[in-house]
Amino acid sequence: MTTSTDTGIRQQRRLETAIPGPLSRELMTRKGAAVAAGVGTTMPVFAAAAGGGIVVDVDGNHLIDLGSGIAVTTVGASNPRVVAAVREQVEAFTHTCFMVTPYEGYVAVAESLNRLTPGDHDKRTALFNSGAEAVENAVKIARSHTGRHAVVVFDHAYHGRTNLTMAMTAKSMPYKHGFGPFASEVYRAPLSYPFRDGGLDGAEAARRALEVVEKQVGAANLAAMVIEPIQGEGGFIAPAPGFLPALAEWCRANGVVFVADEVQTGFARTGDWFACDHEGVVPDLIVTAKGIAGGLPLSAVTGRAEIMDAAHTGGLGGTYGGNPLACAAALAAIETIEQDGLVARAREIGALLTSRLRALADPRIGDVRGRGAMIAVELVRPGSLDPDPALAKAVAAAAHERGVIVLTCGTHGNVLRFLPPLTISDELLHDAMDVLAEALRA
């Protein structure tokens, strides 16, 4: 069955040319002559339009989107509410800088985030441009509040590409290699990784991590503990139940700011508004971006008023932070999630993907994991836990050739991750899973 979206894009996988087609090949040649070599691409195709669960390339190929621009176009790449809101705002004004002449949209987004994020305590929000920028500002705020300097992060973490967030990120290639030296006072603790922890439960994994923190850093020196409730680039690792609550409790007892980096997990992606909601964890600060604004650049730090207000006036901000177009898009995206039941839809997508992936019963699939529309398979050599990044790369490439956008991730590059828009149809998901099964067999 096929349907049409409000954007007029036929919701059906269709290949008009080989991947890549001639126009994409021509544009890739132009890219090589004009764009810095360090800017890579997952697929050698150039987008011309997108909507629902489909990306249309310049050669007319209709590709099933299981990436959402890395968890950004949660409400669709051309959601009608977002398009209308941005059009109205761009006709009014595109920029004034909130720090010069403020505007209501920024305040309205802050009010929405204060309402939606975990906990019913008094909150404040500050808006920025990117996830990395928001993570940096969360650390700044935590240091200002506590008067301490050290920051603890976790194995396999990804927090961004700025100097501080590179230090916080675990994976060297391609994110850190050759770019040091990095910011100091960043320490790393072991994560709960159920597939590789040999049965260690969440409480035991938390004790292991906190023992490292207490010995190597010391609570009295620690400003913030920053963690992704489900890791993104690190491999969609969901800690064992009890791990996150134990860390949050330890932070509260020791005056450490507990920061949840929900850049990839936020805004209905995991089948809850935020991944922390799954275990009722209430972070002191929560960092959001990606799915917040339907594809426009926006990020935020939201948290306890007494912590957020610790920074002096003028200490937070930026020229484009909380741009009026992005704020209009964010309000429309939030309305769409609430009005269209996309939190529940994420759970439906997760159930479908998990069922199809487990039914493959392939010995090279070591683990199927994740929550909601944030699902992954970890590929290993049969009969072992040894990562198989070559297989992950080959399967992704085969899926790409057949018209399905699939991303890889993981410290070893052996994880296939699935992040479809929440507006995608079941028909497209089943078609994509059929393609994946063919790719694995091949």
N, C-alpha and C positions, 0 to 999 in steps of 0.2 A: 504494500500500500504506500502511496506517496501523497504528500500534502504540500500546500503552498503556505509560506509564512506571510506576515504582513509586508515583508520586504519584497515579495514576489519571487523569492529564490526557491526553486523546486527542491524539496527535501528528499533527494535521492542521490546516491553515489552514481556518478557517471563520468567515464573517461573518454574524452574526445581525442586525446593524443597520448603518446607515451609520456611518462613522468621523468624528467621535465619536458614540456612542450617547447616548440621553437621560440615563442615569445619570451618564455621564462629563461631559456638559454641565452637569448640576446641580452635580457636585463641582467643576468648573472655576469655576463662579460662586462657590462657597464659598471656593475657593482665592483668587480675586481679592479677596475681602473680608477674608481672614484672613492671607494669606501675603505677605511683602514682595515688591514688584514686581520686585526684582532677581533673584528666584529664578525662572528660566524653565523651560520643559519642551520637549522635542523633539516629543512627540506629545500631543494633547489627550485622552488616554485614561488611565483610572486602573486600575491592576492589582488583580486580586483573587486570582490564583493564578499560579504559574509552575512549570515543570518540563520536563526534556528540552530541546527546542528551541522550546517554546511559552510565550507569556505570554497568560493569559486575563484580559480586562478585566471591569469590573463589569457590562457589558451582555452578557456571555457570548461575546464575540468571541474567537476563537483566532488569535493573531498569531504569525507566525514571527519568532523572536528572532535577529537578526543583530547585536545590540549587546552582549549579556551585561552590561547595566548598565555599559557602558564597560569591558569586559574584566575584569569582576569575577567573574561566575558561570561560571567556566571549567569547573567540574565539575557544572554545573547549578544552577538557582536553589533547588532543594529536594532536594539530593543525599541519599540515604538514610543514608549514613555520617555526613555532617555533621549532619543532623537528630538522629540517635541520639546522637552525641557531645555536642551542645549540650544536648539534653534531660537526659542523665545529669549533665552539669556544673551545669546550672541547679538541679537538685534537690540538689546538694551545697552550692554557694555561688556567688553571682553576682559577688562582689567582696570583696577585702580590701585591695587596693593592694599590688603586688609590693614596693614600697619600704618597706612597713610589716611585713606578714607574708607572705613569699614563698610560692610554690606550685610544684609540679613541672611543671605544664603550660608555664609560661614557659621553664623550663630545657629541657624536651623540644623545644619549638619552636626554641630557639637551637641545640640540638644538631643538629636536622634541617637547619637553614639552613647551619650550619657544614659539614655533610656534603655538601649538594647544590650549593652555590654553587661557581663556578669556582675551581680551584686546590686543591692538597693541603697548603698551608701551615697553620700554626697560626692559628685564627680565633677571633673573639669576635663576639657579636651583642647588639644592644640593640633592644627592641621599643617601638613607638609606635602612634599611632592612624591616621594618614593619610599618603599619599604626600608631601604638602608638608611635614608635620612631620618625616618621615624625611630628606628632602632637606636641610632646615635643620640637622638634627642631624649629617648627614654633613659639612656645611660647618663646623659647630662643631668636630667632631672633627679635621678636616683642619687647621684653624687652630691648634688646641691642639697638634697633633703637630708642625707645621712652624714655628710662631711667625711665620707670614706671614699676610697678610690678603686678598690679591686672589683673585678667583674668575673663571675663564673658562668661558663657556657658548657656545652656537652659534646661528647663524641658525635661525629656525623652531622653536626649542626651546619646550617647555612643561614647567614644573617645579612649578607650584602657584599658589595664590591668597593665600598669606600675603605680608607685605611683602617679605621677602627673596626668596621664590620668584617673586613678581610681577616683581621686578627681573631675575631670571634668565630669565623667560619672554619670548619675543620679540614675541608678538602683542598689539597694543594693545586692540582691541575684540573681545570684551567683557571681557577679563581685567584690563587695566591702566587703561583710559581713566577719568580723573577720580579715581583713587585714590592718586596720588603725593603727596609725593615718596617715592621708593623708597630702599632700602638702597644704600649706596655700595660701591665697590670690586668692582663686577661688570662684566666686560668681555665683548664678543661677538666671536667669530671666525666665518669663513665655513665652512659645512658642505659636505661632499661630497654633491651632489644630482645623480645621474647623468642624470636626464631633462633637466636644465637646464644641465649643465656643459659641453656641447659636446665630449664625448669625453674630458674630464679623468679620468685614472685615479686610483685611491685614493692612491697614493704622491704624485702631483702635487698632488692636493687637500689632502693632509696638509701638504706643504711650504708651500702657499699659506696655510693656516690658521696654521701655526707661525710663519711670517714675521710675520703680524699680531700674534700673541701676544708674540713676542720684541721687536718694535718698540714696541708700545703698552703692554705690561705689564712684561715682563722676568721671566725665570724666577726670579730671586732674590726677587721680590716675590709670587710666585704660590703660594698654599696648595693650590688644587685646580682641576682641570679636570673639569667635570661634563658628561656627554653621555648622551643616550638612544641605545643601539646601533641601534635603529630608532625614528625619531621617531613619537610618537603624534599629538597634536593638530596638530603641524606638517605632517602629511600622509602619515604612514607612509613616510617617506623612509628607505630603506636605503642607507647610504653604499657607495661602490664598494669592492670587495675591497681590502684593504691599508690603508684609511684608519684604522680603529680600531687595528690593531696598531702603526702608525707613531706615532699619538698616545700610546699606552700606553708605547712604548719611549722616546719623548722625555720623558715624565713620569718614568719610572724614572731616566733619565740625569740629570735635573735636580732630583730630590728633590721633585717635585710629586705630590700625591695624585691618582691617576686614579680618578674616581668614575663608575660606570655606573649611571644611573638606569633601572632595569628595572621601574619601577612598572607600565607597561602591557605590557611584553614578557615578563615573567617567568612562571614556573610553567607551562611546556609550551606557551604561547601560540604561539610561533614554530616549533614542531617540534623544539626543543631545550628542556632545562630552562630555560635562559636564553639570550637572544639572543647574548651574548658567546661562548657555546660554539661558535657557528657557525664562527668563525675562531680559536678557541683563545685568545681574549683573556682574561687574568686581571686583573681590576681590583683596585686596592688596597681599595676599598670598593664594595659593591653595595647599592643601595637597592631595596627591594621593598615592594609593597602590593597593591591590587586583587585579583588572583586568588589571593592567599595564603591566604584563609580562607573561601572559599565564600560570600562575601557579608557576613560580619561585619567590622567595622572593625578592621584590624590592619595595621601596617607594620613595617619593620625596616631597620636598617643592619647589614650583616655585612662583616667585613673582617679584614685582617691584625691579629694580636693586638697587636703593638707600636704600631700606629696607634690601634686602638680603645681601648686602655688608657691613651692619653695624657690623656684627660679625667680630672679629679680626681673622687674619690668624691663622689657627690651632684650632679655636673655634668650628668648625663644622667638622664632619667626623665620622669615625669608621672603624674597620678592614675590615668588609665585605660590607660596604655601596657601592652600585654600583658595585657589583660583576660582572666580565666580562660575566659569563654565563647568569645572569639575564638581563644584558644590551642587549646581543644578542637576548634573548627572547623578550624583550620589543620592540626592533626595528622591529622584525618579527610580533609581535602582532599588533603594530600600522599599519604596512603595510597591514596586513590582514583586519583590520577594514576599512581602506581607499579603498583598492582594491576590497573587496568583498561587499561593501555597507552595512556594519553592523549597521551603525547609522539608516538607513532607516529600516533595518530588525528589529531593536529593537522596532520601532514604530508599525510595522506589528504585532509583538508578543504581544505588549500591547493592540492593538485593539482586537485581537483574545481572549486573556485572559479576558479582561474587558467584552466583549460581552457574553462570556460563563458564567462568574461568575454572572453577573447581571441577566442573563436569569434564574438562579436558583430560584430567587424570594423567597428565604427562609427567614422567619421573624427573624431568628437568625443571619442573615447577616446584621449587622448594617451599614456597610460602605464597598464599594469597591473603592480603591484609588491607586494612584501611577502614574508613567509615564513610557512609554516604557516597557522594560522587567524587570521592578521593580514594581510589582503589589501585592497588599495585600487585604485580607478581614478581617475586624474586627468583631468578633463574640460576640454577646450580648444575654442576656436573652430576649425573645420576649416581645415587647411592652415597652422596657426600654433601657437605655444606660448602664446598669450594665454589666461589662465585664464578659465573660464566659470562663475562662481559661480551665476549665475541658472539655468543648466541643472542644476547639482548640486542646488540647492534644489527645482527643479520635479520632478526625477526622484525625489528623496527623498519629496516630498509625495505624488506619485502612487503610490509604493510603499506609503506609510503608508495611503492610502485603500483599497488592495487587501489590507491586512492583513500587511504585512512591515515590521518595525522596521529601518530603515537610518539610519546616522549620517553626517553630513558632517564634514569637518575641513579642515585646510590653512590656511596663512597667508592665502590669498585665498578660502577657503571653497569651493573648486572640486573637492574630493576626496570621493568616496564611500568609506566604510570599512566593512569587514565583519569582525565579531568574534563569530562564533557560539560558543555553548557547545560544548565538545568532545564533549558527549553528544548533539548533534543528529544526526538521521538523514540519510543521503544523499537520501532522498525529499523531506524538507523543504528541503534545500539546492537541489535541482533545481527544486522548485516556486518557491522564492524567486527563483532566477535567471530562471525563466520570467516572473515578475512584473516583474523588473527590465528584461528585454528589452522587455516590453510598455510599461513606463513610458518607456523611451528612445524607442521608436517614436512614442509619444503626444506 
